[in-house]
């Protein structure tokens, strides 16, 4: 299913924008000549789809000269579309959305995801052990793109995950940012294979402190 969906998307991009670069989950990256690059996840939440769990998405973003400009995430089962254009806000089915204003960590509902690599799961288990006592609760729903959109709408207050590829987070990160959230790797890094955090700016700082402390403790001789 991933490859069939990807083929439809890539064929559509190639037909209308043949000289753009494309980075997609299921295929080798293609170079372009326009400065535009598409980041495509044709089915984010594949395991949910395979098990009949109705929570998965199509995620497409476009960047120009390395700057994310447009993001679209389609919640396939619910037929809900999340969109963002840099500098123009984020929308759910055309209606403007905004992230949570929750600033108390102990009242925050936080989403996360688990990587399939053993070493990254060890990192994630340490992070969860640090975060869980500090927040209301944690949810693991199975689609990073939809988790970031949930941050954008305030359905959850924050999201963190280690081990994501850029097609996992690109569209959702732009949508969350345009909805008022801060999205970043720890210590100011770009989102990516290390831990990525999304939340409103005040809550971001609180949770960032917890996650950084968790990382520092794990790296210490007594950790």
N, C-alpha and C positions, 0 to 999 in steps of 0.2 A: 504493500500500500504506500509506503514511504516513497519508493521509486516512481510509482505511477503518478502520485501527486506532484512529485518533483518535476517529472517530465512535462506535465501540463504547465506548471509555473515557468520553467526555464524556456520552454518553447514560446510562451507568451512574451517573455522579456526579450528573447532573441528576435522575435518578429517585429517588435516596436522599437527596441534599443539594441541593435546588433553589435554595436561597438563598445558597449559597457562591459565592465568586469563583473564576474559572478563568483561568489563563494557560497557553496551549498553543502548541507550535511552529507548528502549521499554521493556527490560527484566531485571530481577533481576541480580545483579552482581554475577559472579561465581569466586570462589577462584582457584588459581593455585599453582603449585609446582616448577616452573622453574624460577621465577623472572621476567618473561615476562607478560605484561598486554596489552591487546588490548582495544582501546577506539573507539567505533563504533557509528556513527550517520547514520542510513540507509537512511534517507531522511531529509536533512537539508534544510528547506524552504517548509515545508509541506503545509502551507496556500497558497503559490504561486502555488504549484502543484494542490491543490484542485480548485483553481480559474482559472486554465489554463494559469498562468503566467509562461513563460518558463525560470525560474531562480531558480533552486534548485540543490542539490548536494548530493552525497554519500561521507562521510568523515570517514576515517579509520586511526588510528595512533597506533603505538606500542611503549611501553616504557619498558626499562630494569632497574630494581632496582630504579624505580621512575624517570628515565631520558628519555625524549622523544628521540627516535632513528630514527623512520621512520614515514613519513606522506604522505597520498595520499588523494587528493580531486578530485572527478570526477564531472565536470560540465555536467550533464546528457543530457540536451537539445543540447548543443553545441558540445558534444563529445570531450571535452578538458580535459586532465588529468594533474593535478599539483602534483609534487612529491618532496620529500626532504628526504635526509639521513643526520643525524647529522654529521657535519664536511665536507660534500661533496657538499654543495650548493643546490639550488632549481632549478626546471625545469618545463617548460610548454611543454608538448608533447616532452620531451627529450631535449629541447633547454634551456640553462641556462637563468635565469631571475634575475632581480635586482630591488630593490625598488626605488622609486622616490628619487631624490636628492634635491627636493624642501626644502628650508630652511626658506622661508618667510611665516609666518602663514597666512597673508592676501591673499596669492596666493594659498593656499592649498584647495584642494577638499577633503572633509572628509566624510567617510561613517559611519553610525551608525545603530543600531537596537533597537527595542522596546520590552520590556518584556510584558507578558500578566497579570502580577500582578499589582494591583492598586498602591501599595506603591512604587514599583520599577519604575513605570511610572512617579510618582511624582519626584523621583530622576532624572530620565532621562530628564524630562521637564526642571528642573533647569540646568542640564548640557548643554542642547541644547541652552537654553537662554544665557548661558555664552559663549559657543563656537561660536555660529552663528555670532555674531558681529566681531569676531576675524579672521574669515576665508573667503575664496572665496564663498563656499557654502557647503551644507550638502546633502548627498544622503542616502535614506533608501531603500535598495533593497531586503531585506527579507531572506538573507542567510549569517550567520556569517562566515561560512567556505569559501564561495566565496568572501565575503568582505575581509577577510584576504589574500586570494590569489590575490585579486585586489591590495592590498598593496604590495604584493610581486612582481607584475609585473609593478608597478607604474601607474596603471590605476586610482587609487585614491592615495592620498598622505598620508592618515591616516585613522584609524578606531578606534572607541571607543564604548563600550557597557557595561551596567550593567546587571547582572542577568543571565549570561551564565553558563551552566553546562560544565564539562570538555570535554564531547564528542563534544560539540559545537565548541570548540576552539583548541583542541589538535593538530590535523593534520594541520590546517591552521596556527596556531602559529609557528609550526616548519618550515613550508614552508616560512612564512614571515621572520622568524629569519635567515634562511639559505640564504634568498635573501637580507640580509643586514639590515633588520628592527629590531628595538627594540620592544619587546612585553612584557608587564608587567602590573600587577595591579598598582594602585596608591600607592605612597610611598614605592615602592620596593616589594610589595606583589606579590604573584603568581597570574596569571590570574584566574578568577573565578567568583563567584556570585556578588562580588563587581565590580566596574568599571575596565575594561581592556582597555588598549590603545596600539595601534600599529602604528609605524611611523619610518622614518629614525631617527637616534639618535639626530640630531640637532632639527628637528621639534618635536620630542617626548618631549624634554625638554620644549619647548614653550607651547605646548598643555597641558602637564602635569601640568604646573603652573596654567593654566586657570582652569582645572578640579579640582585641589586641592583647589584653591581659592573658587570655587563654593561650594564644600563640606564644607569648613570652614564657609562660609557665611550662609549656610543652618543650620549649627549646632549652630550658635551664637544666643543669646537671641533676637536680632533684625532681624534675617534672615528670 
